[in-house]
Amino acid sequence: MKGYLYNVTISGDRSCSDDLLYYVEHRLFPAWSEREGWSAAKLLRIPTPVEDGVSVALQFELASPALLEGFELIEDPLVTRVLELYGERVGFFPTLMEIIGR
């Protein structure tokens, strides 16, 4: 079984980058890492040539896309909190990928 990789890229502008990075590292990532069936958790910083803000990716391996049923990114309370605080200064970009080789 090859599985799936669920990636959520989060980008924030310079005005909120330190707070956003702290929140993702200490609140969002640990909470999502505890979700049943979400394994091999990774938190990655995406380097950019000019530091206009921060971009990070959260990645989790899933045995099946069915593990995302009932999970709505935009309705997650931790995501909602970030959007309430920072609005359009932060973007969340989810991608589900099928692992076809290792």
Jmol script that loads the backbone (N, CA, C; Angstrom):
load data "model"
ATOM      1  N   MET A   1       0.848  -1.174   0.000  1.00  0.00           N
ATOM      2  CA  MET A   1       0.000   0.000   0.000  1.00  0.00           C
ATOM      3  C   MET A   1       0.895   1.240   0.000  1.00  0.00           C
ATOM      4  N   LYS A   2       0.636   2.125  -0.917  1.00  0.00           N
ATOM      5  CA  LYS A   2       1.475   3.310  -1.052  1.00  0.00           C
ATOM      6  C   LYS A   2       0.987   4.467  -0.198  1.00  0.00           C
ATOM      7  N   GLY A   3      -0.306   4.738  -0.145  1.00  0.00           N
ATOM      8  CA  GLY A   3      -0.842   5.773   0.725  1.00  0.00           C
ATOM      9  C   GLY A   3      -0.954   7.133   0.070  1.00  0.00           C
ATOM     10  N   TYR A   4      -1.180   8.121   0.918  1.00  0.00           N
ATOM     11  CA  TYR A   4      -1.420   9.497   0.482  1.00  0.00           C
ATOM     12  C   TYR A   4      -0.628  10.452   1.359  1.00  0.00           C
ATOM     13  N   LEU A   5      -0.329  11.603   0.805  1.00  0.00           N
ATOM     14  CA  LEU A   5       0.336  12.672   1.539  1.00  0.00           C
ATOM     15  C   LEU A   5      -0.603  13.872   1.533  1.00  0.00           C
ATOM     16  N   TYR A   6      -0.967  14.332   2.723  1.00  0.00           N
ATOM     17  CA  TYR A   6      -1.794  15.529   2.855  1.00  0.00           C
ATOM     18  C   TYR A   6      -0.870  16.669   3.245  1.00  0.00           C
ATOM     19  N   ASN A   7      -0.802  17.669   2.391  1.00  0.00           N
ATOM     20  CA  ASN A   7       0.075  18.819   2.590  1.00  0.00           C
ATOM     21  C   ASN A   7      -0.785  20.069   2.739  1.00  0.00           C
ATOM     22  N   VAL A   8      -0.497  20.864   3.744  1.00  0.00           N
ATOM     23  CA  VAL A   8      -1.130  22.174   3.880  1.00  0.00           C
ATOM     24  C   VAL A   8      -0.009  23.203   3.937  1.00  0.00           C
ATOM     25  N   THR A   9       0.060  24.036   2.901  1.00  0.00           N
ATOM     26  CA  THR A   9       1.023  25.128   2.872  1.00  0.00           C
ATOM     27  C   THR A   9       0.349  26.358   3.456  1.00  0.00           C
ATOM     28  N   ILE A  10       1.051  27.032   4.343  1.00  0.00           N
ATOM     29  CA  ILE A  10       0.529  28.228   5.005  1.00  0.00           C
ATOM     30  C   ILE A  10       1.512  29.359   4.739  1.00  0.00           C
ATOM     31  N   SER A  11       0.995  30.464   4.221  1.00  0.00           N
ATOM     32  CA  SER A  11       1.830  31.635   3.946  1.00  0.00           C
ATOM     33  C   SER A  11       1.280  32.836   4.682  1.00  0.00           C
ATOM     34  N   GLY A  12       2.179  33.596   5.287  1.00  0.00           N
ATOM     35  CA  GLY A  12       1.786  34.817   5.986  1.00  0.00           C
ATOM     36  C   GLY A  12       2.726  35.949   5.632  1.00  0.00           C
ATOM     37  N   ASP A  13       2.200  37.163   5.574  1.00  0.00           N
ATOM     38  CA  ASP A  13       3.071  38.286   5.231  1.00  0.00           C
ATOM     39  C   ASP A  13       3.919  38.701   6.431  1.00  0.00           C
ATOM     40  N   ARG A  14       4.843  39.601   6.178  1.00  0.00           N
ATOM     41  CA  ARG A  14       5.836  39.992   7.178  1.00  0.00           C
ATOM     42  C   ARG A  14       5.200  40.506   8.473  1.00  0.00           C
ATOM     43  N   SER A  15       4.056  41.177   8.379  1.00  0.00           N
ATOM     44  CA  SER A  15       3.441  41.795   9.559  1.00  0.00           C
ATOM     45  C   SER A  15       3.004  40.785  10.616  1.00  0.00           C
ATOM     46  N   CYS A  16       2.824  39.532  10.214  1.00  0.00           N
ATOM     47  CA  CYS A  16       2.373  38.526  11.186  1.00  0.00           C
ATOM     48  C   CYS A  16       3.245  37.273  11.177  1.00  0.00           C
ATOM     49  N   SER A  17       4.379  37.303  10.498  1.00  0.00           N
ATOM     50  CA  SER A  17       5.155  36.084  10.287  1.00  0.00           C
ATOM     51  C   SER A  17       5.663  35.436  11.577  1.00  0.00           C
ATOM     52  N   ASP A  18       6.160  36.215  12.519  1.00  0.00           N
ATOM     53  CA  ASP A  18       6.671  35.623  13.764  1.00  0.00           C
ATOM     54  C   ASP A  18       5.553  34.975  14.574  1.00  0.00           C
ATOM     55  N   ASP A  19       4.436  35.687  14.720  1.00  0.00           N
ATOM     56  CA  ASP A  19       3.297  35.145  15.466  1.00  0.00           C
ATOM     57  C   ASP A  19       2.728  33.913  14.780  1.00  0.00           C
ATOM     58  N   LEU A  20       2.615  33.970  13.460  1.00  0.00           N
ATOM     59  CA  LEU A  20       2.071  32.846  12.702  1.00  0.00           C
ATOM     60  C   LEU A  20       2.956  31.618  12.852  1.00  0.00           C
ATOM     61  N   LEU A  21       4.247  31.790  12.703  1.00  0.00           N
ATOM     62  CA  LEU A  21       5.168  30.662  12.829  1.00  0.00           C
ATOM     63  C   LEU A  21       5.081  30.042  14.220  1.00  0.00           C
ATOM     64  N   TYR A  22       5.021  30.863  15.247  1.00  0.00           N
ATOM     65  CA  TYR A  22       4.895  30.354  16.614  1.00  0.00           C
ATOM     66  C   TYR A  22       3.593  29.559  16.770  1.00  0.00           C
ATOM     67  N   TYR A  23       2.487  30.103  16.280  1.00  0.00           N
ATOM     68  CA  TYR A  23       1.179  29.465  16.407  1.00  0.00           C
ATOM     69  C   TYR A  23       1.153  28.117  15.681  1.00  0.00           C
ATOM     70  N   VAL A  24       1.679  28.103  14.466  1.00  0.00           N
ATOM     71  CA  VAL A  24       1.698  26.855  13.702  1.00  0.00           C
ATOM     72  C   VAL A  24       2.561  25.821  14.414  1.00  0.00           C
ATOM     73  N   GLU A  25       3.734  26.227  14.878  1.00  0.00           N
ATOM     74  CA  GLU A  25       4.670  25.295  15.513  1.00  0.00           C
ATOM     75  C   GLU A  25       4.164  24.769  16.856  1.00  0.00           C
ATOM     76  N   HIS A  26       3.503  25.613  17.637  1.00  0.00           N
ATOM     77  CA  HIS A  26       3.142  25.240  19.007  1.00  0.00           C
ATOM     78  C   HIS A  26       1.672  24.888  19.211  1.00  0.00           C
ATOM     79  N   ARG A  27       0.814  25.214  18.273  1.00  0.00           N
ATOM     80  CA  ARG A  27      -0.613  24.916  18.442  1.00  0.00           C
ATOM     81  C   ARG A  27      -1.147  24.023  17.317  1.00  0.00           C
ATOM     82  N   LEU A  28      -1.062  24.514  16.086  1.00  0.00           N
ATOM     83  CA  LEU A  28      -1.669  23.814  14.957  1.00  0.00           C
ATOM     84  C   LEU A  28      -0.985  22.482  14.666  1.00  0.00           C
ATOM     85  N   PHE A  29       0.320  22.494  14.505  1.00  0.00           N
ATOM     86  CA  PHE A  29       1.050  21.270  14.180  1.00  0.00           C
ATOM     87  C   PHE A  29       0.881  20.185  15.250  1.00  0.00           C
ATOM     88  N   PRO A  30       1.055  20.499  16.536  1.00  0.00           N
ATOM     89  CA  PRO A  30       0.846  19.451  17.548  1.00  0.00           C
ATOM     90  C   PRO A  30      -0.584  18.897  17.555  1.00  0.00           C
ATOM     91  N   ALA A  31      -1.568  19.762  17.391  1.00  0.00           N
ATOM     92  CA  ALA A  31      -2.964  19.303  17.409  1.00  0.00           C
ATOM     93  C   ALA A  31      -3.251  18.379  16.231  1.00  0.00           C
ATOM     94  N   TRP A  32      -2.814  18.769  15.058  1.00  0.00           N
ATOM     95  CA  TRP A  32      -3.065  17.932  13.884  1.00  0.00           C
ATOM     96  C   TRP A  32      -2.246  16.648  13.928  1.00  0.00           C
ATOM     97  N   SER A  33      -1.087  16.672  14.553  1.00  0.00           N
ATOM     98  CA  SER A  33      -0.252  15.472  14.657  1.00  0.00           C
ATOM     99  C   SER A  33      -0.926  14.388  15.492  1.00  0.00           C
ATOM    100  N   GLU A  34      -1.878  14.783  16.327  1.00  0.00           N
ATOM    101  CA  GLU A  34      -2.591  13.826  17.178  1.00  0.00           C
ATOM    102  C   GLU A  34      -3.828  13.239  16.506  1.00  0.00           C
ATOM    103  N   ARG A  35      -4.165  13.704  15.308  1.00  0.00           N
ATOM    104  CA  ARG A  35      -5.353  13.190  14.624  1.00  0.00           C
ATOM    105  C   ARG A  35      -5.156  11.716  14.280  1.00  0.00           C
ATOM    106  N   GLU A  36      -6.182  10.939  14.503  1.00  0.00           N
ATOM    107  CA  GLU A  36      -6.112   9.509  14.240  1.00  0.00           C
ATOM    108  C   GLU A  36      -5.895   9.245  12.752  1.00  0.00           C
ATOM    109  N   GLY A  37      -4.886   8.431  12.460  1.00  0.00           N
ATOM    110  CA  GLY A  37      -4.605   8.050  11.086  1.00  0.00           C
ATOM    111  C   GLY A  37      -3.705   9.005  10.327  1.00  0.00           C
ATOM    112  N   TRP A  38      -3.364  10.142  10.933  1.00  0.00           N
ATOM    113  CA  TRP A  38      -2.433  11.091  10.311  1.00  0.00           C
ATOM    114  C   TRP A  38      -1.055  10.773  10.887  1.00  0.00           C
ATOM    115  N   SER A  39      -0.165  10.237  10.077  1.00  0.00           N
ATOM    116  CA  SER A  39       1.135   9.800  10.594  1.00  0.00           C
ATOM    117  C   SER A  39       2.282  10.506   9.870  1.00  0.00           C
ATOM    118  N   ALA A  40       3.494  10.198  10.308  1.00  0.00           N
ATOM    119  CA  ALA A  40       4.720  10.742   9.716  1.00  0.00           C
ATOM    120  C   ALA A  40       4.636  12.259   9.559  1.00  0.00           C
ATOM    121  N   ALA A  41       4.217  12.923  10.620  1.00  0.00           N
ATOM    122  CA  ALA A  41       4.024  14.377  10.595  1.00  0.00           C
ATOM    123  C   ALA A  41       5.341  15.107  10.371  1.00  0.00           C
ATOM    124  N   LYS A  42       5.269  16.131   9.521  1.00  0.00           N
ATOM    125  CA  LYS A  42       6.439  16.977   9.258  1.00  0.00           C
ATOM    126  C   LYS A  42       5.998  18.433   9.228  1.00  0.00           C
ATOM    127  N   LEU A  43       6.821  19.289   9.802  1.00  0.00           N
ATOM    128  CA  LEU A  43       6.635  20.736   9.713  1.00  0.00           C
ATOM    129  C   LEU A  43       7.860  21.278   8.993  1.00  0.00           C
ATOM    130  N   LEU A  44       7.642  21.917   7.859  1.00  0.00           N
ATOM    131  CA  LEU A  44       8.738  22.353   7.002  1.00  0.00           C
ATOM    132  C   LEU A  44       8.641  23.847   6.731  1.00  0.00           C
ATOM    133  N   ARG A  45       9.768  24.518   6.812  1.00  0.00           N
ATOM    134  CA  ARG A  45       9.807  25.931   6.427  1.00  0.00           C
ATOM    135  C   ARG A  45      10.190  25.985   4.952  1.00  0.00           C
ATOM    136  N   ILE A  46       9.490  26.798   4.193  1.00  0.00           N
ATOM    137  CA  ILE A  46       9.759  26.933   2.766  1.00  0.00           C
ATOM    138  C   ILE A  46      10.635  28.168   2.570  1.00  0.00           C
ATOM    139  N   PRO A  47      11.886  27.969   2.155  1.00  0.00           N
ATOM    140  CA  PRO A  47      12.767  29.121   1.976  1.00  0.00           C
ATOM    141  C   PRO A  47      12.342  29.956   0.767  1.00  0.00           C
ATOM    142  N   THR A  48      12.455  31.254   0.923  1.00  0.00           N
ATOM    143  CA  THR A  48      12.152  32.164  -0.175  1.00  0.00           C
ATOM    144  C   THR A  48      13.349  33.082  -0.366  1.00  0.00           C
ATOM    145  N   PRO A  49      13.607  33.516  -1.603  1.00  0.00           N
ATOM    146  CA  PRO A  49      14.771  34.361  -1.850  1.00  0.00           C
ATOM    147  C   PRO A  49      14.720  35.687  -1.085  1.00  0.00           C
ATOM    148  N   VAL A  50      13.554  36.283  -1.018  1.00  0.00           N
ATOM    149  CA  VAL A  50      13.377  37.538  -0.292  1.00  0.00           C
ATOM    150  C   VAL A  50      12.381  37.263   0.821  1.00  0.00           C
ATOM    151  N   GLU A  51      12.773  37.539   2.048  1.00  0.00           N
ATOM    152  CA  GLU A  51      11.923  37.217   3.199  1.00  0.00           C
ATOM    153  C   GLU A  51      10.837  38.273   3.379  1.00  0.00           C
ATOM    154  N   ASP A  52       9.767  38.133   2.586  1.00  0.00           N
ATOM    155  CA  ASP A  52       8.628  39.046   2.692  1.00  0.00           C
ATOM    156  C   ASP A  52       7.600  38.539   3.697  1.00  0.00           C
ATOM    157  N   GLY A  53       7.875  37.426   4.295  1.00  0.00           N
ATOM    158  CA  GLY A  53       6.948  36.815   5.236  1.00  0.00           C
ATOM    159  C   GLY A  53       7.446  35.425   5.550  1.00  0.00           C
ATOM    160  N   VAL A  54       6.512  34.533   5.806  1.00  0.00           N
ATOM    161  CA  VAL A  54       6.883  33.161   6.130  1.00  0.00           C
ATOM    162  C   VAL A  54       5.962  32.210   5.376  1.00  0.00           C
ATOM    163  N   SER A  55       6.532  31.096   4.919  1.00  0.00           N
ATOM    164  CA  SER A  55       5.753  30.017   4.321  1.00  0.00           C
ATOM    165  C   SER A  55       6.221  28.716   4.947  1.00  0.00           C
ATOM    166  N   VAL A  56       5.262  27.928   5.390  1.00  0.00           N
ATOM    167  CA  VAL A  56       5.552  26.626   5.975  1.00  0.00           C
ATOM    168  C   VAL A  56       4.611  25.600   5.369  1.00  0.00           C
ATOM    169  N   ALA A  57       5.015  24.346   5.456  1.00  0.00           N
ATOM    170  CA  ALA A  57       4.163  23.253   5.008  1.00  0.00           C
ATOM    171  C   ALA A  57       4.030  22.249   6.140  1.00  0.00           C
ATOM    172  N   LEU A  58       2.819  21.787   6.351  1.00  0.00           N
ATOM    173  CA  LEU A  58       2.547  20.700   7.280  1.00  0.00           C
ATOM    174  C   LEU A  58       2.211  19.498   6.422  1.00  0.00           C
ATOM    175  N   GLN A  59       2.872  18.370   6.668  1.00  0.00           N
ATOM    176  CA  GLN A  59       2.643  17.175   5.869  1.00  0.00           C
ATOM    177  C   GLN A  59       2.345  15.987   6.767  1.00  0.00           C
ATOM    178  N   PHE A  60       1.388  15.188   6.301  1.00  0.00           N
ATOM    179  CA  PHE A  60       0.968  14.001   7.037  1.00  0.00           C
ATOM    180  C   PHE A  60       0.723  12.875   6.046  1.00  0.00           C
ATOM    181  N   GLU A  61       1.130  11.668   6.409  1.00  0.00           N
ATOM    182  CA  GLU A  61       0.814  10.509   5.586  1.00  0.00           C
ATOM    183  C   GLU A  61      -0.510   9.928   6.047  1.00  0.00           C
ATOM    184  N   LEU A  62      -1.329   9.543   5.060  1.00  0.00           N
ATOM    185  CA  LEU A  62      -2.639   8.950   5.310  1.00  0.00           C
ATOM    186  C   LEU A  62      -2.717   7.634   4.549  1.00  0.00           C
ATOM    187  N   ALA A  63      -3.318   6.625   5.142  1.00  0.00           N
ATOM    188  CA  ALA A  63      -3.508   5.359   4.443  1.00  0.00           C
ATOM    189  C   ALA A  63      -4.584   5.488   3.373  1.00  0.00           C
ATOM    190  N   SER A  64      -5.522   6.410   3.597  1.00  0.00           N
ATOM    191  CA  SER A  64      -6.660   6.564   2.692  1.00  0.00           C
ATOM    192  C   SER A  64      -7.170   7.998   2.744  1.00  0.00           C
ATOM    193  N   PRO A  65      -7.685   8.511   1.624  1.00  0.00           N
ATOM    194  CA  PRO A  65      -8.286   9.846   1.663  1.00  0.00           C
ATOM    195  C   PRO A  65      -9.530   9.893   2.549  1.00  0.00           C
ATOM    196  N   ALA A  66     -10.072   8.734   2.874  1.00  0.00           N
ATOM    197  CA  ALA A  66     -11.240   8.681   3.762  1.00  0.00           C
ATOM    198  C   ALA A  66     -10.924   9.282   5.132  1.00  0.00           C
ATOM    199  N   LEU A  67      -9.644   9.326   5.500  1.00  0.00           N
ATOM    200  CA  LEU A  67      -9.252   9.918   6.783  1.00  0.00           C
ATOM    201  C   LEU A  67      -9.471  11.428   6.812  1.00  0.00           C
ATOM    202  N   LEU A  68      -9.722  12.029   5.656  1.00  0.00           N
ATOM    203  CA  LEU A  68     -10.029  13.460   5.597  1.00  0.00           C
ATOM    204  C   LEU A  68     -11.529  13.732   5.653  1.00  0.00           C
ATOM    205  N   GLU A  69     -12.336  12.675   5.583  1.00  0.00           N
ATOM    206  CA  GLU A  69     -13.786  12.856   5.661  1.00  0.00           C
ATOM    207  C   GLU A  69     -14.146  13.486   6.997  1.00  0.00           C
ATOM    208  N   GLY A  70     -14.967  14.511   6.932  1.00  0.00           N
ATOM    209  CA  GLY A  70     -15.368  15.220   8.137  1.00  0.00           C
ATOM    210  C   GLY A  70     -14.389  16.305   8.556  1.00  0.00           C
ATOM    211  N   PHE A  71     -13.245  16.391   7.877  1.00  0.00           N
ATOM    212  CA  PHE A  71     -12.273  17.441   8.178  1.00  0.00           C
ATOM    213  C   PHE A  71     -12.388  18.524   7.119  1.00  0.00           C
ATOM    214  N   GLU A  72     -12.828  19.691   7.534  1.00  0.00           N
ATOM    215  CA  GLU A  72     -12.901  20.848   6.641  1.00  0.00           C
ATOM    216  C   GLU A  72     -11.876  21.857   7.130  1.00  0.00           C
ATOM    217  N   LEU A  73     -10.844  22.068   6.340  1.00  0.00           N
ATOM    218  CA  LEU A  73      -9.748  22.956   6.738  1.00  0.00           C
ATOM    219  C   LEU A  73     -10.267  24.303   7.211  1.00  0.00           C
ATOM    220  N   ILE A  74     -11.124  24.914   6.436  1.00  0.00           N
ATOM    221  CA  ILE A  74     -11.601  26.266   6.731  1.00  0.00           C
ATOM    222  C   ILE A  74     -12.485  26.308   7.986  1.00  0.00           C
ATOM    223  N   GLU A  75     -12.992  25.144   8.409  1.00  0.00           N
ATOM    224  CA  GLU A  75     -13.847  25.083   9.598  1.00  0.00           C
ATOM    225  C   GLU A  75     -13.096  24.628  10.845  1.00  0.00           C
ATOM    226  N   ASP A  76     -11.833  24.236  10.690  1.00  0.00           N
ATOM    227  CA  ASP A  76     -11.041  23.823  11.842  1.00  0.00           C
ATOM    228  C   ASP A  76     -10.893  25.020  12.786  1.00  0.00           C
ATOM    229  N   PRO A  77     -11.195  24.852  14.078  1.00  0.00           N
ATOM    230  CA  PRO A  77     -11.139  25.982  15.011  1.00  0.00           C
ATOM    231  C   PRO A  77      -9.777  26.675  15.077  1.00  0.00           C
ATOM    232  N   LEU A  78      -8.703  25.924  14.929  1.00  0.00           N
ATOM    233  CA  LEU A  78      -7.375  26.534  14.971  1.00  0.00           C
ATOM    234  C   LEU A  78      -7.113  27.379  13.721  1.00  0.00           C
ATOM    235  N   VAL A  79      -7.598  26.926  12.584  1.00  0.00           N
ATOM    236  CA  VAL A  79      -7.468  27.694  11.339  1.00  0.00           C
ATOM    237  C   VAL A  79      -8.364  28.922  11.401  1.00  0.00           C
ATOM    238  N   THR A  80      -9.580  28.733  11.882  1.00  0.00           N
ATOM    239  CA  THR A  80     -10.519  29.851  12.015  1.00  0.00           C
ATOM    240  C   THR A  80      -9.923  30.958  12.869  1.00  0.00           C
ATOM    241  N   ARG A  81      -9.247  30.586  13.943  1.00  0.00           N
ATOM    242  CA  ARG A  81      -8.631  31.576  14.833  1.00  0.00           C
ATOM    243  C   ARG A  81      -7.572  32.401  14.093  1.00  0.00           C
ATOM    244  N   VAL A  82      -6.737  31.742  13.316  1.00  0.00           N
ATOM    245  CA  VAL A  82      -5.708  32.447  12.543  1.00  0.00           C
ATOM    246  C   VAL A  82      -6.358  33.418  11.561  1.00  0.00           C
ATOM    247  N   LEU A  83      -7.392  32.958  10.869  1.00  0.00           N
ATOM    248  CA  LEU A  83      -8.059  33.810   9.885  1.00  0.00           C
ATOM    249  C   LEU A  83      -8.770  34.988  10.548  1.00  0.00           C
ATOM    250  N   GLU A  84      -9.309  34.777  11.742  1.00  0.00           N
ATOM    251  CA  GLU A  84      -9.936  35.888  12.475  1.00  0.00           C
ATOM    252  C   GLU A  84      -8.896  36.942  12.854  1.00  0.00           C
ATOM    253  N   LEU A  85      -7.721  36.495  13.261  1.00  0.00           N
ATOM    254  CA  LEU A  85      -6.666  37.419  13.687  1.00  0.00           C
ATOM    255  C   LEU A  85      -6.002  38.153  12.525  1.00  0.00           C
ATOM    256  N   TYR A  86      -5.733  37.433  11.435  1.00  0.00           N
ATOM    257  CA  TYR A  86      -4.883  37.989  10.382  1.00  0.00           C
ATOM    258  C   TYR A  86      -5.568  38.166   9.028  1.00  0.00           C
ATOM    259  N   GLY A  87      -6.746  37.612   8.862  1.00  0.00           N
ATOM    260  CA  GLY A  87      -7.495  37.805   7.620  1.00  0.00           C
ATOM    261  C   GLY A  87      -6.705  37.442   6.377  1.00  0.00           C
ATOM    262  N   GLU A  88      -6.699  38.352   5.420  1.00  0.00           N
ATOM    263  CA  GLU A  88      -6.076  38.100   4.121  1.00  0.00           C
ATOM    264  C   GLU A  88      -4.550  38.110   4.163  1.00  0.00           C
ATOM    265  N   ARG A  89      -3.973  38.401   5.309  1.00  0.00           N
ATOM    266  CA  ARG A  89      -2.509  38.378   5.421  1.00  0.00           C
ATOM    267  C   ARG A  89      -1.969  36.954   5.513  1.00  0.00           C
ATOM    268  N   VAL A  90      -2.881  35.978   5.663  1.00  0.00           N
ATOM    269  CA  VAL A  90      -2.496  34.572   5.773  1.00  0.00           C
ATOM    270  C   VAL A  90      -3.316  33.762   4.780  1.00  0.00           C
ATOM    271  N   GLY A  91      -2.665  32.798   4.140  1.00  0.00           N
ATOM    272  CA  GLY A  91      -3.367  31.895   3.232  1.00  0.00           C
ATOM    273  C   GLY A  91      -3.050  30.446   3.560  1.00  0.00           C
ATOM    274  N   PHE A  92      -4.061  29.592   3.435  1.00  0.00           N
ATOM    275  CA  PHE A  92      -3.925  28.147   3.644  1.00  0.00           C
ATOM    276  C   PHE A  92      -4.186  27.460   2.306  1.00  0.00           C
ATOM    277  N   PHE A  93      -3.290  26.558   1.905  1.00  0.00           N
ATOM    278  CA  PHE A  93      -3.395  25.911   0.607  1.00  0.00           C
ATOM    279  C   PHE A  93      -3.234  24.395   0.776  1.00  0.00           C
ATOM    280  N   PRO A  94      -4.351  23.649   0.850  1.00  0.00           N
ATOM    281  CA  PRO A  94      -4.276  22.203   1.053  1.00  0.00           C
ATOM    282  C   PRO A  94      -4.104  21.444  -0.268  1.00  0.00           C
ATOM    283  N   THR A  95      -3.362  20.341  -0.210  1.00  0.00           N
ATOM    284  CA  THR A  95      -3.174  19.470  -1.365  1.00  0.00           C
ATOM    285  C   THR A  95      -3.126  18.028  -0.873  1.00  0.00           C
ATOM    286  N   LEU A  96      -3.905  17.165  -1.508  1.00  0.00           N
ATOM    287  CA  LEU A  96      -3.846  15.731  -1.235  1.00  0.00           C
ATOM    288  C   LEU A  96      -3.143  15.077  -2.415  1.00  0.00           C
ATOM    289  N   MET A  97      -2.084  14.321  -2.132  1.00  0.00           N
ATOM    290  CA  MET A  97      -1.306  13.669  -3.184  1.00  0.00           C
ATOM    291  C   MET A  97      -1.247  12.173  -2.926  1.00  0.00           C
ATOM    292  N   GLU A  98      -1.344  11.395  -3.985  1.00  0.00           N
ATOM    293  CA  GLU A  98      -1.189   9.953  -3.871  1.00  0.00           C
ATOM    294  C   GLU A  98       0.290   9.609  -3.994  1.00  0.00           C
ATOM    295  N   ILE A  99       0.786   8.815  -3.067  1.00  0.00           N
ATOM    296  CA  ILE A  99       2.179   8.369  -3.111  1.00  0.00           C
ATOM    297  C   ILE A  99       2.251   7.190  -4.077  1.00  0.00           C
ATOM    298  N   ILE A 100       3.017   7.346  -5.144  1.00  0.00           N
ATOM    299  CA  ILE A 100       3.106   6.274  -6.140  1.00  0.00           C
ATOM    300  C   ILE A 100       4.485   5.617  -6.167  1.00  0.00           C
ATOM    301  N   GLY A 101       5.393   6.112  -5.363  1.00  0.00           N
ATOM    302  CA  GLY A 101       6.722   5.505  -5.287  1.00  0.00           C
ATOM    303  C   GLY A 101       7.452   5.979  -4.046  1.00  0.00           C
ATOM    304  N   ARG A 102       8.380   5.150  -3.588  1.00  0.00           N
ATOM    305  CA  ARG A 102       9.221   5.492  -2.427  1.00  0.00           C
ATOM    306  C   ARG A 102      10.641   5.093  -2.715  1.00  0.00           C
TER     307      ARG A 102
END
end "model"
wireframe off; spacefill off
backbone 0.3
color backbone group
